[in-house]
Amino acid sequence: MPASGSLKLDFYESGRGDTIVVTFPSGGIGIVDAHPSPTGCRPEILQIVRGKIIHFVCLTHPHADHGRDLIPVLESHDRVEEFWHTNSDILPFIYRLREVPSWSSEVREFALQMSGGFANFLIDLYGAIVERSILIHVIRAGQEPRIYDGVEVFAISPEEAIQQQFLKYWLEKAEDPTVERPDPNLLSAILILRWGASVVVLGADAVRPNWRTAVRRYQHLKIPKALVLKVPPHGALNSLDVRRHSSEKGYLDICFHSEAQRCCSILFAGDVSHPNERVYERLLGRTEVHCLSNGLIGRVKAIDLGIELEGARPVGDVIPCQPVVSVALDVSGNLRIVTGTNCSNCPRHPAASG
């Protein structure tokens, strides 16, 4: 039987990344990505999770701005049931080899070469998991959902074919170090939370190839349209087709939209170029947008993100709109905004006010 109470989601301002905490009806939680807030608006992560049973800690894809603050949770919280990720199982092996300096072999040298372009935070992440024997769950589309208090949590991305692209990359790189890695955003886990008539879509940083198959899978499963959407990736143009006459299905096609009520969309901006203005305009027309930090309104000096990834670059910081947006849903499909202001009521958004 479903638990009474509500399904609550807290979306915390993290400046350049995401922090999402899901609280299930009986009080257990799930963490979907976590990055510390440079403004100090968000409480410390260990304060947020103190005293809670953590059903899962999920790194939606291997980018540090989505996972750096998962490390202290995995290292020190004593009630973590599972760690979810989308990487090939070869990656924990490679990162583990980097930590064993006494193992002098061609295999270790190969591992050092292979992992050179990745964020160092992943070494600490996997190290904590190995040391504490936390159960690992590799996410892919089509798996049976995990169920907590009657709330189904399952994935509609990434497809196995996408994950095979990355495995193929690792195998080819063994012979040719110049082989280019696919876009890590393709590994983004699109998570669906379904509790009766209430549906939440957490879009991570999924890009258009993810959504082409994810929307079809969503519709095939006959899932009700979503009442809450975490906008991918920071409102970028590469995740939504905004061409006027395009027939391509995207994430807005699975969002609830009526004259009386529209889907609540949550927007984390990544830098001064996010969200894309055309995407933002489309979001305003189809959803009730709640910004946590919006690149359209705050442009200050460039800073170094400190993310050691291929293609990473210094970007401009953004001004936080609000420290947290919290929503609560019940099993009947009723949505309540607990904390937060939408863009149509925010005078700081010129695109909203016209």
C-alpha positions in Angstrom: 0.0 0.0 0.0 1.3 3.5 -0.8 2.4 5.5 2.3 0.4 8.5 3.3 1.9 12.0 3.2 3.5 13.6 0.2 6.3 13.2 -2.2 8.6 16.2 -1.8 11.4 17.5 -3.9 13.9 20.2 -2.9 15.9 21.8 -5.7 18.8 23.8 -4.2 20.6 26.6 -5.8 24.1 25.3 -6.5 25.4 28.1 -8.8 27.0 26.0 -11.4 25.6 22.6 -10.8 22.5 20.7 -9.5 21.4 19.5 -6.0 18.1 17.6 -5.8 16.8 15.9 -2.7 13.8 13.6 -3.0 11.9 12.9 0.2 9.5 9.9 0.0 6.2 9.7 1.9 7.7 7.8 4.9 10.7 10.2 5.2 13.5 8.3 3.5 15.4 10.3 0.8 17.1 10.0 -2.5 19.9 12.4 -3.7 20.0 13.1 -7.4 23.3 14.9 -8.0 24.8 17.4 -5.6 27.2 20.3 -5.9 28.1 22.8 -3.2 26.7 26.4 -3.6 29.5 29.0 -4.0 27.1 31.6 -2.6 26.5 29.7 0.6 22.7 29.8 0.0 22.4 26.0 0.3 22.9 24.2 3.6 25.9 21.9 3.9 25.1 18.6 2.3 25.7 16.6 5.5 23.3 18.9 7.3 20.6 18.2 4.7 21.0 14.4 5.0 21.6 14.2 8.8 19.5 11.5 10.4 17.9 10.4 7.2 17.8 6.9 5.5 19.3 7.5 2.1 17.7 5.0 -0.3 20.0 6.0 -3.1 22.7 8.5 -4.1 22.5 9.1 -7.9 25.2 10.6 -10.1 23.2 11.2 -13.3 26.3 11.5 -15.5 30.1 11.8 -15.0 30.4 15.6 -14.6 31.8 17.1 -11.4 29.2 19.9 -11.3 26.6 17.2 -10.7 28.5 15.1 -8.2 31.2 16.8 -6.2 29.0 17.0 -3.1 28.1 13.3 -3.3 31.6 12.4 -2.0 31.1 13.5 1.6 27.8 11.7 1.7 29.3 8.5 0.4 32.3 8.8 2.7 30.6 9.5 6.0 26.8 8.9 6.0 26.1 5.6 7.7 22.7 4.8 6.0 23.3 4.8 2.3 21.6 1.9 0.6 22.7 2.2 -3.0 24.8 4.3 -5.4 23.4 4.8 -8.9 25.3 5.8 -11.9 25.4 5.4 -15.7 29.0 4.6 -16.4 30.4 1.3 -17.7 31.6 -1.0 -14.9 35.1 -0.6 -16.4 35.4 2.9 -14.9 35.5 2.0 -11.2 38.2 -0.6 -12.1 40.3 2.0 -13.9 39.9 4.6 -11.1 40.8 2.0 -8.5 44.0 1.1 -10.4 45.1 4.7 -10.2 45.0 4.4 -6.4 47.3 1.4 -6.2 50.8 2.8 -6.8 52.5 -0.5 -5.8 50.9 -2.3 -8.8 53.4 -1.6 -11.5 52.2 -3.2 -14.6 51.2 -2.4 -18.2 47.6 -2.6 -17.1 48.0 0.2 -14.5 49.9 2.3 -17.0 47.1 1.8 -19.5 44.6 2.8 -16.8 46.5 6.0 -16.0 46.4 6.9 -19.7 42.7 6.1 -20.1 41.5 8.1 -17.1 43.7 11.2 -17.8 40.8 13.3 -19.2 38.3 12.7 -16.4 37.6 14.6 -13.3 39.6 13.6 -10.2 36.4 13.8 -8.2 35.4 10.4 -9.6 38.4 8.7 -8.0 37.2 9.9 -4.6 33.6 8.9 -5.5 34.4 5.4 -6.5 37.0 5.1 -3.7 34.3 5.8 -1.1 32.0 3.2 -2.6 34.6 0.5 -2.8 35.8 1.1 0.8 32.3 1.0 2.3 30.9 -1.8 0.0 27.9 0.3 -1.0 25.6 -1.5 -3.4 26.1 -0.2 -7.0 23.2 0.1 -9.5 24.1 0.9 -13.1 21.2 2.8 -14.6 19.9 2.1 -18.1 16.5 2.6 -19.8 14.0 -0.2 -19.6 14.9 -1.6 -16.1 12.3 -2.5 -13.6 11.6 0.5 -11.3 12.8 0.7 -7.7 9.8 1.3 -5.4 9.8 3.4 -2.2 6.6 3.9 -0.3 4.6 3.2 -3.5 6.6 5.7 -5.5 8.1 4.1 -8.6 11.6 5.4 -9.6 12.8 4.3 -13.0 14.8 5.5 -16.0 14.0 6.2 -19.6 17.6 7.1 -20.5 20.3 6.2 -21.3 19.6 3.4 -23.7 21.9 0.5 -23.7 23.1 1.4 -27.2 24.4 4.7 -25.9 26.3 3.0 -23.0 27.8 0.7 -25.6 29.2 3.7 -27.4 31.3 4.5 -24.4 32.4 0.9 -23.9 33.5 0.9 -27.6 35.4 4.1 -27.0 37.4 2.6 -24.1 38.2 -0.5 -26.2 39.2 1.6 -29.2 41.3 4.0 -27.1 43.5 1.0 -26.1 44.8 0.9 -29.6 44.5 4.6 -30.6 44.9 7.2 -27.8 43.6 9.9 -30.2 40.1 8.5 -30.3 37.6 11.1 -29.1 35.2 10.3 -26.3 31.4 10.8 -26.9 29.7 13.6 -25.2 29.3 12.6 -21.5 25.9 14.3 -21.4 24.7 11.3 -23.5 25.1 9.2 -20.4 22.5 11.3 -18.5 20.0 9.3 -16.5 16.5 10.7 -17.1 14.6 9.6 -14.0 10.9 9.3 -13.7 9.1 9.4 -10.3 5.6 8.1 -10.6 3.2 8.1 -7.6 -0.4 7.5 -8.7 -1.4 10.4 -10.8 1.7 12.5 -9.9 4.8 12.3 -12.2 8.1 14.0 -11.9 10.8 14.0 -14.7 14.4 14.7 -13.7 16.1 15.4 -16.9 19.8 15.7 -15.7 21.8 17.0 -18.7 20.2 14.9 -21.3 20.6 16.1 -24.9 18.4 15.7 -27.9 19.5 12.1 -28.9 18.5 11.1 -25.4 15.1 12.7 -25.6 14.3 11.2 -29.1 14.2 7.8 -27.6 13.2 8.8 -24.0 9.9 10.5 -25.1 8.9 7.4 -27.2 9.6 5.1 -24.2 7.7 7.5 -21.9 4.6 7.5 -24.2 4.8 3.7 -24.8 4.7 3.2 -21.0 1.5 5.3 -20.9 2.8 7.5 -18.1 0.6 10.5 -17.2 2.2 13.8 -18.3 4.6 15.3 -15.8 3.6 17.8 -13.2 7.3 18.7 -12.4 10.3 18.9 -14.8 13.9 19.4 -14.0 15.0 21.2 -17.2 18.0 19.7 -19.0 20.9 20.8 -19.3 20.7 24.2 -17.6 18.3 25.3 -20.4 20.7 24.6 -23.2 19.8 24.7 -26.9 21.3 21.2 -27.5 18.5 19.5 -25.6 15.4 21.1 -27.2 14.4 21.6 -30.8 13.0 25.1 -31.0 12.5 25.2 -34.7 9.0 26.6 -35.4 7.7 23.8 -37.7 9.7 20.8 -36.4 7.9 17.6 -35.6 10.7 16.3 -33.3 9.3 15.3 -29.9 11.1 16.8 -26.9 10.8 17.0 -23.1 8.0 19.6 -23.3 5.8 17.0 -25.1 5.6 14.9 -21.9 4.8 17.9 -19.6 1.3 18.6 -18.3 -0.3 21.7 -19.9 -3.9 22.9 -19.6 -5.6 26.2 -19.2 -6.0 25.6 -15.5 -2.6 24.3 -14.7 0.9 23.9 -16.3 3.8 21.8 -15.4 6.2 23.3 -12.9 9.7 23.4 -14.5 12.8 23.9 -12.5 15.8 25.6 -14.1 19.3 25.4 -12.9 21.5 27.8 -14.9 25.1 26.7 -15.6 26.8 29.9 -16.6 26.1 33.2 -18.3 25.1 31.5 -21.6 22.5 29.4 -19.9 19.6 29.3 -20.3 19.4 29.8 -24.0 17.0 32.7 -24.6 14.9 30.8 -27.2 14.7 27.8 -24.9 13.7 30.1 -22.0 11.0 31.7 -24.1 9.6 28.2 -25.0 9.7 27.2 -21.3 7.8 30.3 -20.3 5.1 29.6 -22.9 4.5 26.0 -21.9 5.4 25.7 -18.2 5.6 27.6 -14.9 9.3 28.3 -14.8 11.1 28.4 -11.4 14.7 29.6 -11.8 17.3 29.0 -9.1 20.0 31.0 -10.9 19.4 32.4 -14.4 22.2 33.5 -16.7 19.9 35.9 -18.4 19.9 38.3 -15.5 23.3 38.1 -13.8 26.6 38.5 -15.6 29.7 39.0 -13.6 33.4 38.3 -13.9 34.6 35.0 -15.4 35.7 32.4 -12.9 37.4 29.0 -13.1 34.9 26.2 -12.3 37.7 23.9 -11.1 36.2 21.0 -13.1 39.0 18.9 -14.6 37.2 17.7 -17.7 38.0 17.7 -21.4 36.5 20.9 -22.8 36.0 22.6 -19.4 36.5 26.3 -19.5 36.2 29.3 -17.3 32.8 30.9 -17.5 30.9 33.7 -16.0 29.1 33.2 -12.7 25.4 33.9 -12.3 23.3 35.7 -9.7 21.1 33.3 -7.7 17.4 34.1 -8.0 16.4 32.1 -4.9 18.1 29.5 -2.7 15.6 26.7 -3.0 12.4 25.6 -4.8 10.5 22.9 -3.0 7.4 21.1 -4.3 5.1 18.5 -2.8 2.8 16.1 -4.6 0.2 13.6 -3.5 -0.9 10.4 -5.0 -4.0 12.0 -6.6 -1.9 14.4 -8.7 -2.2 17.5 -6.7 0.9 19.7 -6.8 1.8 22.3 -4.2 4.7 24.8 -4.4 6.1 24.8 -0.8 8.9 27.3 -1.4 9.9 29.4 -4.4 8.6 32.0 -6.8 8.0 31.4 -10.5 9.4 33.6 -13.2 6.1 35.3 -14.1 6.0 36.7 -10.6 9.7 37.7 -10.6 10.5 41.3 -11.8 14.1 40.3 -12.2 13.3 38.4 -15.4 12.9 40.8 -18.3 11.9 37.9 -20.6 9.0 37.1 -18.4 7.8 40.7 -17.9 8.1 41.5 -21.6 
